Amino acid sequence: MGKRNPITFILIILALGYGGSIVWLNNVQKKSITIAQQKIASLGDINQNVDINKLRAARNQLPKAIAILEQAIQLPGIPLQPVSREIVKLNYQLTAIERKLYLEEYGFIYLKLAKESAMAAALLVQNPPHPINTWYKAQEKWQYAINLLEKIPQESGSYLEAREKLKLYRENYQVITKRFNWAKQAIEINNQAKQKMEKGNYWGAIRDLKKAINLNPGQSETYLSRGVAYSQVGMRRAAIADFNKAIQINPGNSQAYYYRGDEYLQLGEKQKALEDLNKSIKIDANNPKSYLNRGVVYYLIGNQSKAMENFQQAAFLFGLDGDSESQKIAVDMLKRFQE
C-alpha cells in the first residue's frame, strides 16, 4: 500500500464524518495487518525454528511485513494502536530472529569446521607407524576441533551434537597426545644414542635405539642411526636392513641411500652401490661423500672418466664445507688417474 495524499484523507473525513472515518480507518488498518501477517504466514512458528534456511527466510520477510504496516494511513487525532502494536511485535520478532540466526549460523559453521578438522586428523594417522611430525599435526587438528566445539553456544541447535562429539574428540586427542609424547621420547633417546656413538659406544647406542624404535617405529632417523651403529660393529646386513626401513618410511632420505650404498660398496656389490649413490645425489647434489664413493665405484667397474668427474666434484664440495682432510683424499684419488 502506497502513501496517499493528505488532502484525500481530509476529504474522506469530511465525507464520512469523524465517527465514520474512525471505522473506515480501522478497517484499513485491519487490512494492512492481514496483508502483513500473510507475508509471514508460511514461516510457521518463527520462535521455535532452528532451520537456518527458514530463519533466513524469516529475516528477509519480516522487514517487508513491517514496511507494509508502516505505510498504513495515519491522521492527526486518530490512533493507530493495532498497527503500532503489530509493528512493535514484528520488530521484536525480527531482533529475536537475527540473534537466533546468528547463533545457528555460528554453531553450524563451527560444527562443520570441527568435523572437517577431526576427519583430517583421523586420515592423517591412518596406517601407522608415523614420524613425530605426523603425530604433532594430528594432535593440532584434534585440538582445533575441540576448541571449535567448546565455542558453540548452548542456545544453538548444533549444541547437543557438539557436546556428543566433544567427548569422542577429547578421547581421541588423549590417544594422539600419548603417541606424540612417545615419539618425542624416542627422539630424545635417539639423540642420546648419537652421543654414545661419538664416544665409540656402538653397542650401547644400539640398545638405546631399539628402545626408541619400540616407542615410535615410524621415525626414519632412528633406523638410520642404528644402521650406522650396526655398520661400525661390522653387522653390514643388519645395517642394510635398517637403511631399507629408513628409506621405506622416508624415500626422500638421501643419507639412507648414501649409507646403504656404502654398505653395498663394502660388500663388493658394486651395481647396487652405484644405484643407491645415484639416488642419494639426485636427492641431495651437495653431499661430497656420495660423489667420493661413486667415484670409487666407477673406478672399480673400470669407468675412469666418470671416476675422475666424481672425485673432482667431491674435492670441490669438501673444500666448500671446509673439510680439508676429506678433500685431500679426493684430490689424491684424482691425482692417481692423472698420473
C-alpha angles and dihedrals in degrees: 000000000000128000115274128218110265089228088063090054092050091051089051092053092048090049098045101029123231096290093047092047090054091055091046092048092049089054091050090050092049089051091051091049091048092051091047092050091049088056092062100028093100092056094075121203100355095187094057096044120115097167107114094210092051091046090052090050089051091050089053097044101044096065088052091052090047090050090055091054093046089058092057115125115268128183130181112274094011112107124228095196099141092049093043092051090049092050091051090048094050093045089052089050091048091053090048092047093050091052093045092047090050091052093046094048090044092050094042094051094045092048091049093049091046091053091048092050092047091050091049090050092050093048091047094063098041115128100017150224100093138174119256093261091062093052090047093051091048090050090051092051093050090048091050091051091050092049091053094050092049090056095056107109121236091239091062121100087228093060099093094048089046091054091051093050093043091067092052094043092052091051091050090047090055092051093049092045089054091053091046091052090050089051091051090050090050091055091050090052090047090055091049089051091053089055090053090050090053087057092048095253095133098155091052088050091050091053091049093047091052088058090048092052091050089054094047119003091180100075111100093195091064093056089045091054093047091047090056090048092050089050091054092055092047098255095132098163091050088049091051090050090055092046088051089054092047090053092046090056095040115018089182094064103117092184092060091055091047094051094044090048089051090052092050089049091053089049091051094246093136100171093052089046091052093049092052094046090050089053092047092053092045090057096039115019092181101065106110093192091063091054092046093052092043088052089055091050092050089048091052094049091047102252099134099173092052091046091053092049091053095045089050092051091046091052091050094050094044087054092053090050091050091239098142095169094057090040089057090054091052092046092049090052090049092050091054091063094043091055 
